[in-house]
């Protein structure tokens, strides 16, 4: 039995990639990497927003627990005289206000405020509304105002 050898001739034109092919490959790679970079920025902003929301919720829970432990006759549980029904501006003087607390965390200022409504929802009950405001990252925007609001009812 005779074996046949197949000889492949390599011409100088068939070796490697041309410069044009390499350039096109780099352009495609660069476009893909730029897309990934944009996704990374979006993910970082989303994480920053989630971090701010988590911290604000934790502050609200701490404050609600503090208020829950106060006696019913405590000043912080007395009906808020300055509350005019506008949830965005319930108090006039934030500096000397027992219903307002400012907290700074990682360069972000959080404003914790609460107001009390008497005989709501029933006699001898007080409805406490607590809101935490802050300015921070938002998905799709560099900066935006955010708030979380919680409501609790206490009784004698």
Backbone as a printed PyTorch tensor [residue, N CA C, xyz], in Angstrom:
tensor([[[  0.8290,  -1.1710,   0.0000],
         [  0.0000,   0.0000,   0.0000],
         [  0.8780,   1.2400,   0.0000]],

        [[  0.5770,   2.0490,  -0.8730],
         [  1.3760,   3.2590,  -1.0050],
         [  0.6870,   4.3960,  -0.2640]],

        [[  1.4680,   5.1450,   0.4590],
         [  0.9140,   6.3080,   1.1530],
         [  1.1540,   7.5340,   0.3200]],

        [[  0.1740,   8.3370,   0.3410],
         [  0.2750,   9.5740,  -0.4270],
         [  0.5440,  10.7210,   0.5320]],

        [[  1.4340,  11.5380,   0.2090],
         [  1.7130,  12.7430,   0.9850],
         [  1.0820,  13.9220,   0.2800]],

        [[  0.4100,  14.6740,   1.0670],
         [ -0.2270,  15.8700,   0.5130],
         [  0.6310,  17.0590,   0.9030]],

        [[  1.0430,  17.7880,  -0.0310],
         [  1.8940,  18.9450,   0.2040],
         [  1.0340,  20.1920,   0.0600]],

        [[  1.0620,  21.0190,   1.1180],
         [  0.3190,  22.2770,   1.0830],
         [  1.3280,  23.3950,   0.9150]],

        [[  1.1300,  24.1190,  -0.0920],
         [  2.0060,  25.2530,  -0.3380],
         [  1.3920,  26.5050,   0.2840]],

        [[  2.1590,  27.1990,   1.0680],
         [  1.6960,  28.4380,   1.6940],
         [  2.2740,  29.5880,   0.8990]],

        [[  1.3780,  30.3120,   0.3390],
         [  1.8460,  31.4680,  -0.4170],
         [  2.0340,  32.6430,   0.5330]],

        [[  2.8360,  33.6040,   0.2040],
         [  3.0710,  34.7450,   1.0900],
         [  1.8070,  35.5610,   1.3510]],

        [[  0.7870,  35.4560,   0.5410],
         [ -0.4410,  36.2350,   0.7240],
         [ -1.3930,  35.6190,   1.7530]],

        [[ -1.1770,  34.3850,   2.2010],
         [ -2.1010,  33.7050,   3.1050],
         [ -1.5760,  33.6050,   4.5330]],

        [[ -0.6050,  34.3520,   4.9130],
         [ -0.0400,  34.2770,   6.2630],
         [ -0.6290,  35.3700,   7.1400]],

        [[ -1.2700,  34.9970,   8.2870],
         [ -1.7350,  35.9590,   9.2830],
         [ -2.8890,  36.8210,   8.8180]],

        [[ -3.0460,  37.9370,   9.5580],
         [ -4.1400,  38.8680,   9.2920],
         [ -3.5910,  40.1160,   8.6220]],

        [[ -4.4400,  40.7220,   7.8590],
         [ -4.0290,  41.9890,   7.2550],
         [ -4.2130,  43.1050,   8.2780]],

        [[ -3.5800,  44.2030,   8.0460],
         [ -3.6940,  45.3500,   8.9440],
         [ -5.1370,  45.8290,   9.0230]],

        [[ -5.8610,  45.7900,   7.9520],
         [ -7.2600,  46.2110,   7.9370],
         [ -8.1200,  45.3070,   8.8220]],

        [[ -7.8810,  44.0100,   8.7760],
         [ -8.6350,  43.0770,   9.6200],
         [ -8.3580,  43.3230,  11.1000]],

        [[ -7.1230,  43.5770,  11.4450],
         [ -6.7600,  43.8640,  12.8400],
         [ -7.4180,  45.1600,  13.3000]],

        [[ -7.4230,  46.1860,  12.4640],
         [ -8.0440,  47.4730,  12.8250],
         [ -9.5490,  47.2970,  13.0470]],

        [[-10.2050,  46.5480,  12.1900],
         [-11.6470,  46.3130,  12.3460],
         [-11.9170,  45.5490,  13.6410]],

        [[-11.0900,  44.5660,  13.9560],
         [-11.2530,  43.8140,  15.2080],
         [-11.0930,  44.7350,  16.4160]],

        [[-10.1240,  45.6470,  16.3900],
         [ -9.9360,  46.5910,  17.4960],
         [-11.1180,  47.5420,  17.6350]],

        [[-11.6780,  47.9920,  16.5390],
         [-12.8450,  48.8800,  16.5940],
         [-14.0240,  48.1520,  17.2350]],

        [[-14.2590,  46.9160,  16.8360],
         [-15.3620,  46.1380,  17.4240],
         [-15.1220,  45.9190,  18.9150]],

        [[-13.8910,  45.5960,  19.2920],
         [-13.5520,  45.4140,  20.7010],
         [-13.7550,  46.7080,  21.4870]],

        [[-13.3330,  47.8390,  20.9370],
         [-13.4780,  49.1330,  21.6200],
         [-14.9480,  49.4780,  21.8280]],

        [[-15.7830,  49.2330,  20.8370],
         [-17.2190,  49.5200,  20.9790],
         [-17.8170,  48.6610,  22.0890]],

        [[-17.4400,  47.4020,  22.1470],
         [-17.9280,  46.5250,  23.2140],
         [-17.4780,  46.9760,  24.5870]],

        [[-16.2160,  47.3750,  24.7160],
         [-15.7010,  47.8390,  26.0090],
         [-16.3520,  49.1450,  26.4450]],

        [[-16.6360,  50.0400,  25.5120],
         [-17.3260,  51.2890,  25.8650],
         [-18.7380,  51.0030,  26.3670]],

        [[-19.4010,  50.0400,  25.7630],
         [-20.7270,  49.6510,  26.2460],
         [-20.6710,  49.1030,  27.6610]],

        [[-19.6640,  48.2890,  27.9530],
         [-19.4960,  47.7600,  29.3080],
         [-19.1730,  48.8690,  30.3050]],

        [[-18.3900,  49.8560,  29.8960],
         [-18.0600,  50.9710,  30.7870],
         [-19.3130,  51.7660,  31.1440]],

        [[-20.1930,  51.9830,  30.1690],
         [-21.4410,  52.7050,  30.4490],
         [-22.3150,  51.9140,  31.4170]],

        [[-22.3550,  50.6020,  31.2720],
         [-23.1220,  49.7740,  32.2040],
         [-22.5270,  49.8320,  33.6070]],

        [[-21.2080,  49.8980,  33.6980],
         [-20.5500,  49.9730,  35.0000],
         [-20.9190,  51.2650,  35.7220]],

        [[-20.9440,  52.3830,  35.0060],
         [-21.3290,  53.6670,  35.6060],
         [-22.7680,  53.5960,  36.1100]],

        [[-23.6560,  53.0120,  35.3280],
         [-25.0520,  52.8660,  35.7460],
         [-25.1520,  51.9940,  36.9960]],

        [[-24.3860,  50.9300,  37.0540],
         [-24.4030,  50.0500,  38.2240],
         [-23.8890,  50.7700,  39.4660]],

        [[-22.8510,  51.5750,  39.3160],
         [-22.3070,  52.3200,  40.4590],
         [-23.3360,  53.3150,  40.9810]],

        [[-24.0160,  54.0220,  40.0840],
         [-25.0490,  54.9720,  40.5160],
         [-26.2070,  54.2500,  41.2010]],

        [[-26.5950,  53.1240,  40.6620],
         [-27.6630,  52.3460,  41.2890],
         [-27.2780,  51.8780,  42.6790]],

        [[-26.0320,  51.4550,  42.8540],
         [-25.5560,  51.0360,  44.1710],
         [-25.5180,  52.2050,  45.1450]],

        [[-25.1010,  53.3810,  44.6810],
         [-25.0630,  54.5640,  45.5490],
         [-26.4740,  54.9390,  45.9920]],

        [[-27.4340,  54.8690,  45.0700],
         [-28.8270,  55.1610,  45.4210],
         [-29.3370,  54.1520,  46.4470]],

        [[-29.0550,  52.8740,  46.2340],
         [-29.4980,  51.8320,  47.1640],
         [-28.8670,  52.0130,  48.5380]],

        [[-27.6080,  52.4150,  48.5590],
         [-26.9320,  52.6580,  49.8310],
         [-27.5950,  53.8040,  50.5890]],

        [[-27.9120,  54.8930,  49.8780],
         [-28.5990,  56.0210,  50.5160],
         [-29.9750,  55.6350,  51.0230]],

        [[-30.7130,  54.8600,  50.2480],
         [-32.0460,  54.4170,  50.6480],
         [-31.9670,  53.5070,  51.8790]],

        [[-30.9950,  52.6150,  51.8980],
         [-30.8240,  51.7170,  53.0410],
         [-30.4860,  52.5040,  54.2990]],

        [[-29.5760,  53.4700,  54.1880],
         [-29.2000,  54.2650,  55.3560],
         [-30.3810,  55.0930,  55.8520]],

        [[-31.1510,  55.6920,  54.9380],
         [-32.3170,  56.4870,  55.3340],
         [-33.3620,  55.6200,  56.0220]],

        [[-33.5830,  54.4250,  55.5270],
         [-34.5390,  53.5130,  56.1510],
         [-34.0680,  53.1000,  57.5380]],

        [[-32.7700,  52.8520,  57.6880],
         [-32.2230,  52.5050,  58.9930],
         [-32.3810,  53.6600,  59.9810]],

        [[-32.1220,  54.8960,  59.5140],
         [-32.3270,  56.0650,  60.3780],
         [-33.7800,  56.1690,  60.8210]],

        [[-34.7020,  55.9720,  59.8830],
         [-36.1280,  56.0600,  60.2020],
         [-36.5170,  54.9940,  61.2180]],

        [[-36.0320,  53.7800,  61.0530],
         [-36.3600,  52.7170,  61.9990],
         [-35.8150,  53.0230,  63.3870]],

        [[-34.5810,  53.5440,  63.4510],
         [-34.0050,  53.9080,  64.7480],
         [-34.8450,  54.9820,  65.4330]],

        [[-35.2240,  56.0080,  64.6770],
         [-36.0010,  57.1110,  65.2550],
         [-37.3770,  56.6250,  65.6960]],

        [[-38.0230,  55.7720,  64.9100],
         [-39.3330,  55.2430,  65.3010],
         [-39.2270,  54.4110,  66.5760]],

        [[-38.1800,  53.6210,  66.6980],
         [-37.9840,  52.8420,  67.9250],
         [-37.7530,  53.7680,  69.1190]],

        [[-36.9940,  54.8430,  68.9040],
         [-36.7710,  55.8280,  69.9730],
         [-38.0950,  56.4600,  70.3970]],

        [[-38.9150,  56.8540,  69.4220],
         [-40.2010,  57.4810,  69.7320],
         [-41.1550,  56.4960,  70.3960]],

        [[-41.0930,  55.2430,  69.9840],
         [-41.9670,  54.2210,  70.5590],
         [-41.6660,  54.0150,  72.0430]],

        [[-40.4130,  54.2220,  72.4480],
         [-40.0130,  54.0280,  73.8330],
         [-40.2940,  55.2160,  74.7420]],

        [[-40.7340,  56.3510,  74.1950],
         [-41.0010,  57.5390,  75.0080],
         [-42.3610,  57.4380,  75.6910]],

        [[-42.5040,  58.0900,  76.8560],
         [-43.8280,  58.1440,  77.4790],
         [-44.7990,  58.9450,  76.6030]],

        [[-46.0730,  58.6260,  76.7100],
         [-47.0940,  59.2560,  75.8740],
         [-47.1270,  60.7700,  76.0600]],

        [[-46.6990,  61.2620,  77.2330],
         [-46.7470,  62.6950,  77.5370],
         [-45.4580,  63.4320,  77.1570]],

        [[-44.4900,  62.7580,  76.5870],
         [-43.2280,  63.3950,  76.2020],
         [-43.4680,  64.4780,  75.1480]],

        [[-42.6240,  65.5270,  75.1890],
         [-42.7780,  66.6460,  74.2540],
         [-42.6650,  66.1930,  72.8010]],

        [[-41.7980,  65.2220,  72.5310],
         [-41.6310,  64.7620,  71.1530],
         [-42.8560,  64.0150,  70.6340]],

        [[-43.7470,  63.6030,  71.5330],
         [-44.9850,  62.9390,  71.1130],
         [-46.1950,  63.8550,  71.2180]],

        [[-45.9630,  65.1140,  71.5970],
         [-47.0860,  66.0560,  71.6410],
         [-47.4210,  66.4820,  70.2150]],

        [[-48.6830,  66.8270,  69.9810],
         [-49.0670,  67.2190,  68.6190],
         [-48.1970,  68.3680,  68.1130]],

        [[-47.8120,  68.2880,  66.8830],
         [-46.9310,  69.2720,  66.2740],
         [-47.7250,  70.5250,  65.9600]],

        [[-47.4480,  71.6060,  66.6980],
         [-48.2040,  72.8460,  66.5180],
         [-47.9160,  73.4900,  65.1730]],

        [[-46.6920,  73.3600,  64.7010],
         [-46.3190,  74.0400,  63.4580],
         [-46.7700,  73.2810,  62.2150]],

        [[-47.3110,  72.1060,  62.3770],
         [-47.7160,  71.3080,  61.2140],
         [-48.9590,  71.9150,  60.5920]],

        [[-48.8430,  72.2690,  59.3090],
         [-49.9600,  72.9320,  58.6320],
         [-50.5970,  72.0530,  57.5610]],

        [[-50.2860,  70.7710,  57.5790],
         [-50.8680,  69.8700,  56.5980],
         [-50.0070,  69.6660,  55.3730]],

        [[-48.9610,  70.4790,  55.2150],
         [-48.0710,  70.3320,  54.0700],
         [-46.9260,  69.4090,  54.4730]],

        [[-46.8650,  68.1900,  53.9400],
         [-45.8290,  67.2600,  54.3800],
         [-44.4200,  67.6640,  53.9700]],

        [[-44.2860,  68.6160,  53.0480],
         [-42.9500,  69.0410,  52.6410],
         [-42.3750,  70.1130,  53.5630]],

        [[-43.2090,  70.8380,  54.2730],
         [-42.7310,  71.8790,  55.1860],
         [-43.5420,  71.8500,  56.4810]],

        [[-43.4090,  70.7860,  57.2740],
         [-44.2270,  70.7320,  58.4730],
         [-43.7380,  71.6320,  59.5920]],

        [[-42.4780,  72.0490,  59.5670],
         [-41.9180,  72.7900,  60.6890],
         [-41.2540,  74.0640,  60.1930]],

        [[-41.3470,  75.1110,  61.0000],
         [-40.8080,  76.4000,  60.5900],
         [-39.3370,  76.5750,  60.9710]],

        [[-38.9710,  76.2340,  62.1880],
         [-37.6290,  76.5030,  62.6870],
         [-36.9040,  75.1850,  62.9300]],

        [[-36.1020,  74.7490,  61.9700],
         [-35.4320,  73.4650,  62.0970],
         [-34.2990,  73.4980,  63.1180]],

        [[-33.7470,  74.6600,  63.4170],
         [-32.6070,  74.7420,  64.3220],
         [-32.9900,  74.4440,  65.7730]],

        [[-34.1260,  74.9410,  66.2360],
         [-34.5470,  74.7620,  67.6250],
         [-35.7490,  73.8310,  67.7130]],

        [[-35.8000,  72.8720,  66.8830],
         [-36.9800,  72.0420,  66.7540],
         [-36.7490,  70.6470,  67.3210]],

        [[-37.5260,  70.2130,  68.3180],
         [-37.3430,  68.8600,  68.8550],
         [-37.7970,  67.7700,  67.8880]],

        [[-38.5120,  68.1370,  66.8370],
         [-39.0280,  67.1550,  65.8790],
         [-38.0920,  66.9750,  64.6770]],

        [[-36.9420,  67.6550,  64.6900],
         [-36.0220,  67.6360,  63.5460],
         [-34.6400,  67.1650,  63.9930]],

        [[-34.0170,  66.3080,  63.2110],
         [-32.6610,  65.8430,  63.4810],
         [-31.8930,  65.8230,  62.1650]],

        [[-30.6600,  66.3100,  62.1810],
         [-29.8030,  66.2530,  60.9880],
         [-28.7040,  65.2270,  61.2350]],

        [[-28.4720,  64.3730,  60.2570],
         [-27.4440,  63.3360,  60.3580],
         [-26.5840,  63.4120,  59.1040]],

        [[-25.2620,  63.3550,  59.2940],
         [-24.3390,  63.3870,  58.1630],
         [-23.6500,  62.0310,  58.0690]],

        [[-23.7100,  61.4100,  56.9080],
         [-23.0590,  60.1200,  56.7110],
         [-22.3760,  60.1040,  55.3500]],

        [[-21.0730,  59.8910,  55.3440],
         [-20.2770,  59.8080,  54.1160],
         [-20.5020,  60.9980,  53.2020]],

        [[-20.6390,  62.1850,  53.7990],
         [-20.7930,  63.4070,  53.0180],
         [-22.2070,  63.6950,  52.5540]],

        [[-23.1640,  62.8660,  52.9260],
         [-24.5620,  63.0920,  52.5490],
         [-25.3220,  63.5330,  53.7890]],

        [[-26.0520,  64.6290,  53.6630],
         [-26.8300,  65.1790,  54.7750],
         [-28.2420,  64.5860,  54.7450]],

        [[-28.6220,  63.9410,  55.8380],
         [-29.9630,  63.3680,  55.9790],
         [-30.7390,  64.2150,  56.9830]],

        [[-31.9510,  64.5990,  56.6310],
         [-32.8150,  65.3630,  57.5360],
         [-33.9320,  64.4360,  57.9980]],

        [[-33.9910,  64.1990,  59.3110],
         [-35.0170,  63.3290,  59.8880],
         [-36.0030,  64.2240,  60.6170]],

        [[-37.2530,  64.1860,  60.2050],
         [-38.2690,  65.0070,  60.8600],
         [-39.5230,  64.1730,  61.0630]],

        [[-40.2440,  64.5150,  62.1190],
         [-41.5110,  63.8280,  62.3490],
         [-42.5300,  64.8300,  62.8460]],

        [[-43.7820,  64.5100,  62.6370],
         [-44.8630,  65.3310,  63.1470],
         [-45.9350,  64.4170,  63.7020]],

        [[-46.6800,  64.9600,  64.6560],
         [-47.6440,  64.1670,  65.4180],
         [-49.0290,  64.7650,  65.2480]],

        [[-49.9990,  63.9030,  64.9810],
         [-51.3990,  64.3170,  64.8970],
         [-52.1540,  63.6230,  66.0280]],

        [[-52.8810,  64.4110,  66.8110],
         [-53.5920,  63.8810,  67.9750],
         [-54.9430,  63.3050,  67.5740]],

        [[-55.3890,  62.2930,  68.3640],
         [-56.6850,  61.6300,  68.1720],
         [-56.8420,  61.0930,  66.7460]],

        [[-55.7640,  60.6170,  66.1950],
         [-55.8050,  60.0210,  64.8620],
         [-55.1430,  58.6560,  64.9540]],

        [[-55.7310,  57.6110,  64.5720],
         [-57.0170,  57.4270,  63.9210],
         [-58.2020,  57.3690,  64.8820]],

        [[-57.9490,  57.3280,  66.1920],
         [-59.0610,  57.2660,  67.1500],
         [-58.6900,  58.0660,  68.3940]],

        [[-59.6480,  58.1820,  69.2990],
         [-59.4560,  58.8980,  70.5670],
         [-58.2850,  58.2820,  71.3430]],

        [[-57.5010,  59.1220,  72.0150],
         [-56.3430,  58.7150,  72.8200],
         [-55.2560,  58.0030,  72.0050]],

        [[-55.1860,  58.3220,  70.7420],
         [-54.1190,  57.7950,  69.8920],
         [-53.4430,  58.9560,  69.1840]],

        [[-52.2030,  58.7580,  68.8490],
         [-51.4690,  59.7750,  68.0970],
         [-50.7930,  59.1130,  66.9070]],

        [[-50.9570,  59.7590,  65.7760],
         [-50.3280,  59.2600,  64.5450],
         [-49.0220,  60.0180,  64.3510]],

        [[-47.9320,  59.2880,  64.2860],
         [-46.6100,  59.8780,  64.0860],
         [-46.1870,  59.5830,  62.6530]],

        [[-45.8870,  60.6300,  61.9220],
         [-45.3720,  60.4790,  60.5620],
         [-43.9200,  60.9260,  60.5790]],

        [[-43.0390,  60.0620,  60.1330],
         [-41.6100,  60.3410,  60.1530],
         [-41.0840,  60.2890,  58.7210]],

        [[-40.3140,  61.3050,  58.3570],
         [-39.7630,  61.3620,  57.0030],
         [-38.2650,  61.6470,  57.0740]],

        [[-37.5160,  60.9690,  56.2260],
         [-36.0790,  61.2060,  56.0790],
         [-35.8520,  61.7230,  54.6610]],

        [[-35.2500,  62.9050,  54.5490],
         [-34.9370,  63.5160,  53.2470],
         [-33.4290,  63.5240,  53.0460]],

        [[-32.9960,  63.3490,  51.8080],
         [-31.5850,  63.4850,  51.4660],
         [-31.4520,  63.7300,  49.9700]],

        [[-30.3040,  64.2420,  49.5920],
         [-29.9930,  64.4590,  48.1800],
         [-28.8380,  63.5460,  47.8190]],

        [[-29.0160,  62.7750,  46.7580],
         [-27.9710,  61.8380,  46.3550],
         [-28.1730,  61.3640,  44.9400]],

        [[-27.4150,  60.3410,  44.5700],
         [-27.4970,  59.7860,  43.2200],
         [-28.8650,  59.1790,  42.9740]],

        [[-29.2590,  59.2240,  41.7200],
         [-30.4870,  58.5660,  41.2890],
         [-30.2060,  57.8850,  39.9630]],

        [[-30.8390,  56.7570,  39.7110],
         [-30.6210,  56.1090,  38.4180],
         [-30.9680,  57.0560,  37.2730]],

        [[-30.0300,  57.2720,  36.3720],
         [-30.2510,  58.1420,  35.2230],
         [-29.9490,  59.6060,  35.4730]],

        [[-29.7060,  59.9960,  36.7340],
         [-29.4000,  61.3950,  37.0440],
         [-28.2160,  61.4520,  37.9940]],

        [[-27.5320,  62.5780,  37.9830],
         [-26.3850,  62.7280,  38.8730],
         [-26.8470,  62.9920,  40.2970]],

        [[-27.8520,  63.8340,  40.4690],
         [-28.3000,  64.1930,  41.8060],
         [-29.8060,  64.4080,  41.8050]],

        [[-30.4370,  63.9950,  42.8920],
         [-31.8780,  64.1720,  43.0100],
         [-32.2500,  64.1570,  44.4890]],

        [[-33.4000,  64.7400,  44.8060],
         [-33.9020,  64.7160,  46.1770],
         [-34.7090,  63.4420,  46.3860]],

        [[-34.4830,  62.8140,  47.5400],
         [-35.1680,  61.5670,  47.8670],
         [-35.7840,  61.6860,  49.2540]],

        [[-36.7570,  60.8480,  49.5270],
         [-37.3120,  60.7780,  50.8760],
         [-37.9550,  59.4190,  51.0930]],

        [[-37.9470,  58.9940,  52.3500],
         [-38.7090,  57.8240,  52.7760],
         [-39.6080,  58.2890,  53.9070]],

        [[-40.8400,  57.7950,  53.9310],
         [-41.8140,  58.2130,  54.9330],
         [-42.4070,  56.9820,  55.6010]],

        [[-42.4990,  57.0340,  56.9270],
         [-43.0980,  55.9570,  57.7070],
         [-44.1590,  56.5480,  58.6200]],

        [[-45.1690,  55.7610,  58.9190],
         [-46.2390,  56.1890,  59.8180],
         [-46.3830,  55.1510,  60.9250]],

        [[-46.6150,  55.6510,  62.1460],
         [-46.7880,  54.7780,  63.3000],
         [-47.8790,  55.3770,  64.1820]],

        [[-48.6420,  54.5370,  64.8490],
         [-49.6770,  54.9990,  65.7680],
         [-49.2890,  54.5540,  67.1720]],

        [[-49.3430,  55.4970,  68.1380],
         [-49.0830,  55.1730,  69.5440],
         [-50.3230,  55.5210,  70.3560]],

        [[-50.4650,  54.8320,  71.4760],
         [-51.6120,  55.1180,  72.3500],
         [-51.1530,  55.1170,  73.7960]],

        [[-52.0350,  55.6320,  74.6680],
         [-51.7060,  55.7060,  76.0950],
         [-51.6580,  54.3470,  76.7140]]])
